[in-house]
């Protein structure tokens, strides 16, 4: 498959050209007839990072650290630096990312463009709440210094703006202090969705990181059962356990998906029954980034790839909507062993197109089974639409334009900031 594909490995047109800026100071040289789009590590699941027939601005060489204040935790780096790069540098010096998604393999530019969120949204908001400033390079050659106090309208448009407002050259982040690389983790099983809501309400005020794995194929009395994991950074101590990361790789994509009804029921049942309840000291990597231990894990879905469906629904109807979503998924015979349920806090997002908002979010991976999978998504869309929710663009590869407009009422306002020389497969699909 193409090297310029998204993480879902779905079929897409290749770019006509790939340009690799050598430094943050380099001017953009774009062919006049082709739209451009920044491309980091390709960890978006759908087509927000794809630009078929256009130019991809690959940021792999924008990988330099510019400044790090060890006293305040303020870090400035180029946009192609990955979250892994940052953590390797700052954790030994007592700092951590204030917000992190479920993988370290995304770039800072990609994290800004999708305004990523983590397990602590209820306590810390999204990535953009800890973004101090960045430089935006437009196709005209104009360079804009953007922050909440300088060019704030461009800051809001670019944060969550899907790479469409220009190329972010560098960014400045506020990190969070930590005592070491470990977390205190509490694990609890719950028997159904009602038990999840009760457990989540009890845990969130005392634990900054909370998330639940859901058995999305369970039905009847067991529907909505899962495993709840809460964590906080461990206090400074001298007797920390030894830890070393062990990584394996899926060597190739099989001709068919290894995720199917039989394997899902076996895995989900085993995972739920064998989950170890209690408190434990755990290194940050397996808690925040469990899938990073398996290189190219997206290959397990076979050559046809997979979709991720992630939605958010508002607080007033989240219990009913999440229950209905899980019922429809269970009835479909499709599902995921990577089903994540969590709640967002009330801190308003800073981006015009930011996804995270008050309510509950559910994320699941589905093998690409063609029309049968797309029909299921239409059923799920109906629930999200009725609830007044939204689909996450970073995970999407098929959302209709009407669904995008419903979930992102400021899209028309945002469109005024789109660089006239930039575009993406996603934007052409939802703005047509």
N, C-alpha and C positions, 0 to 999 in steps of 0.2 A: 504493500500500500504506500501511498505518497508520504513523504516526510513532512508535508505541510497539511496534516490532517488534525482534526480535533481529537480530544481524548476518547470520544465515543466511537471513533473509527468508522463513522458512517461515510458513505460515498459522497465525494465532493469534487468540484472542478479544481484543478491545480491553478496556482497563480501564474500569470504570464511572466512575471519577473520577481526575483527576491533581491532586495537591497539590504546591505548590512552596514549601518552607520558605524564608523570607527570610534567616534567619541561624541560627547554631549555638545561639543563646539562645532561639529560638522553641519553644514547647511544641507537641506534636503534637495536632492536632485531627482525630480519626478518627471517621467515622460508625460506630456500634456494630455494624452488620450486615455490614460489608465488611472483608475482610482487607487488610492493607497490605504494601507491599514497596518498599524503596529502589530507585531507578533512576538510573543515572548517564548514560553515553553510549550504552548499548545495545550494547556491543561483545562481550558474551557471545554465543556462536554459537547457543545453543539456547534453552531456556525457563527458565533459572535467573533471568533478569531480567524475566520476564513474569508477569502476575498478572491473567489474564482475569476480568473481572467485579468486580475488586477496586479498590484504590486504589494508584496508583504515587506514591511520594514522590520527585519529581524533584529532584535535588540541584544543578541547574545554578546556582542562586544562592548555594550554599554554596561560593563560589569565592575566598575571601580567604586571603591569607598572614597568619599571626599573628606568627611570629617566625622569624628565621634567624640563627644564630650563625656568622659567617664564619670564626671561628677553629677551631671544632670540627666544623662540618658538620652540626649538629643543626637540623632544620627542623620547624616546626609550622605546619599549615595546615588549612583546613576540608576536609571530605571530598569536595566537588565539584570541587576543584582537579584538573586533569589532569596526567599525567606530562609532557606537552608544556610546560605552564605552569611546572612545576618546573625542567625542563632549561633553558628559556629564561632563567630567573632565575639558576641556580646554576653552569652550565657556565662562563660568562665569569668566575666568581669562584673557579674551581678545584675544583669539586665535581661529582659525578655520582651518579645513582641506584645504590645498591649492587646492586640486582637490578631488571631491567626485562624485561617481556614483549616480544612482537614488534610492538607498536604503542604510540605515545605518546598515543593518543586515549582511554585509559581513565582513570577517576578514581581518586583515592587510596582512596576508599571501596570501589570495585569491585576494586581490586588487593588490598585486605585481605580482602574477602568471598570472593575466589577464591584467596587466598594464591598469587598468580601466581609463576611461575618464569621464568628466562631461560636464556641460553646459558652461564651460569657457575654452575649449581647445584653442580657437583662442587667448586667452590672457595668459594662464598659462600652456598649454601643458597637458600631461597626468600625472597619479599618479607617474610614474617613474622619472619625472623631479624634484620631490621634495623628492625623496628617497635618503638619504645621505649614508646609509650603511645597510648591513644585514649580518647575519651569515648563511651559508649554510652547513647543515650536510649531508654528503654523506653516502651511505650504507656501505662504507668501514670503516666508523668511522672518516674519515677526516673532519675537520671543516675549512671552508674557510671564511675569512673576506672579503666581497665583497663591493666595492664602485667604483665610477668612476675612482679613482686613485689606488685602490688596487684590484688585480685580476679583472681588468675591463672586460675581456672576459667572466668571469663567471657572473659578474653583468649583462652584456648584454644578456646572454643566459637565466638567471633565470627570468629577468624582462620580463613578457609576455610569460614565458616558460612553463606555464600550469602545474606547479608542477612536472615537469619531471626531473629536474636536481638534486633533493634532497629535504630535508625538511628545510624550512626557520625556524630558531629557534627564532630569534629576528630581529627587524628592527628599524632603526632610521629615523625619518621624520622631515622635516622642515615645520612648520605650518605657517599660514598667520595671520597677526594681524587684529582684528576687534574691532569696538567700542562697539558692543552689539550683541544681538541675532537676530536682525531684518534686513530686506532688504527693500530697496526702489524698488518697482516693477512697471513696466510699461507694460500694456496689450493693444494690438491692434489686431483687426480682419483684415484678408486680404481675398480678394475675389477669388484669384487663385494663381497658382505657380509663375507667373510673378510678381505679387504683393509681394509674399514672398521674392523673390530674391532682389527686390528693398528695402524692409523694412529691411531685414537682413543686406544689405550693409550699410544702414544708421545707424543702431543700433550698430553694432559690435564695431566700433571705440570708442564709448562712454559708452558702457555697458559691463562689464566683463562677465556676464552670459546671454546667449541668447538661446532660444529653441522655437520650434513651434510644436503645435499639429495640425495634418492634418486630415481632414475628408476624409478617404481613400475610402469611398463608393460613394462620390459625383461624378457626371459625367456631361458631357456637359460643359456649361459655368462655372459651379460651381466646376469643377474638380480642386483639389489642394487647395481649400479654407481651412482656418484654423485660429488659434489663436496664435499670437506671444507674447512671454513673455520675457522681459528683466529685469535684476536686477543688483543692486550693493549693497554692504554692507552699511547700514545706518550709518550716522555720530553719534558720541556720543551725547546723549541728556538725559535729566532727565525725560521727560514726556512720557515714553514708555507705550504702552497699555499693559494691563494684557493679558496673554495667557496661556492656559492650554491644553495639548494634550488630545484628546479624541480618544480612540481606540475601534474598534469593530472587530469581528471575523466572518468569514464565517465558520459555525459549521461543515459542512460536504460537500463532493463532491456529487452533484446530479448525477443521472444516465446518464444525457445528458448535453451538454454544454448550459449554459444560454446566451452565445454569439452566435447569429445567425443573418441571414440577416434581420429579422424583428426588433430585438432588436438593432442591429447596426444602422440601418437607423433612428430609433426613438431617440436613445441616441445621435448620432452624430449631427443630425439636431437640437436637443434641445440644445446641448452644444454650437454649433456655434452661434445660435441665441441669447442665454442668456449670452454669455461671456460679462463681464463688462469691457468696455474700460476705460482707465484712469490710474492714478498713485495711489499707495496705499502703506502703510507701512505694511509689512507682516513678520511674524516670519519665521525663516529659514526652519523649519520642513515642513510646507505645500508647500513651494516653491520647495525645493530640493527632498522631500520624500513624495509626496502625497499618494502613495500606502501603505506606512508604517502604515497609520491610519487604514487599513483594514487587520487584521491578516489572514493569509492563503488565501489571495485573489486568489491564483492560483487554488483554488477549484472551482471557478465559471465556469471553462472550463469543468467540469465533470470528470468522471472516466477515460476517455481516454486521458486526459491531453491536452497539447497544445505545439505548436512550437513558438519560436520567430525567425524571419528572420531579421537580421541586416546586412546591407552592407555599404560599402563606395565606392564612385566612384570619380575619380580625377577631378580637377577643369575644365579642358578643355572641358569635356562633361557632367558635372553634371546636367546642366539644361535639356538637352535632355534625359539623362538616367533617371532622377527622374520622368520626365513627362511620359516616357514610362512605368516605373515600376508602377506608379499609374494607368495608363490606363489598364494595364494587371490585376492588382488587382481588379479594379472596374468591369471589364468584367467578372471576375471569379465568382462573387457573394459571394466571401469570403472577409474577412476583419477584422479590429481590431478597437476597440475604444481607444486603446493605440498605436497610430501611432505618432511617433516622428521624426521630421526632424530638422537637425542642420548642421552647417558647422564646419570643423576642420581648425585650423590654419596651418602655415607653419613650426612650430618648429619640427625638425626631432625627431622621437622617438628614445629612447635609447635602446630598446629591439630588439633582432633579429626577434622575432615573434610578435612585437607590432602591434595592429590593427589600431590605430588612425594614420592618415596620411592626407596630404592636400586633401581637397575635401569636399563632402557632404555625410552625413550618414542618412539613413532611417532605423527605427526600428519599427516592427509591430508584434503583437501576433496573432496567428491563431489557432482556435480550431483544434484538431487532427481529421480530417475526413478521414484519411487513404489515399488511392491512389490519391483521387482528390486533396488533399492538397499537396502531394508530386509532382504531375504533375504541379501544379502552381509554386512550387519552382523551378522546372526545367526551366520553362519559365522565371522566374525572374533571375535565374543563367545566362541564355543566354544574358540578357541585361547587367548584371554586368561583365560577361566575355568579351563581346565586348568592354565595356568601359575601361577594364583594372583595374577593382576594386577587392574587396575582401569581404569575409564573416567573421563575427566575431566569432572565435571559442568558446568564453564564452557563446554565445547564440545559438550555432549550435548543431543539433542532427542528421544531415543527409548529410552534405556536401560531395560530392565525392572527392576522393583523387586528381583527376586532378584539381579540383577547388581550393583545398588547395594549391597545388604546384604553381598554377598560382598566387594566391594572396599573397603567402609568398615565394618569390624566395630565401630567405636565410634559408629555412627549412633544406636543406642538410647540410649547415654549422652548424645549430643548433643541428642536430642529433648527432654530435660528443660530445656534452655536456650532453646528456641524461644519467642519472644514469643507469647502466646495470641492476639494480635490481628494477627499477621503470617502470611503464607503466600505461595506461588508456584505456578505451574503445575508446575514441576519437583518441588517437595516433595510436592504432592498426588499426583503420578504415582508417585513412588518410595516413599512412605510409606503408601500405601493398603493 
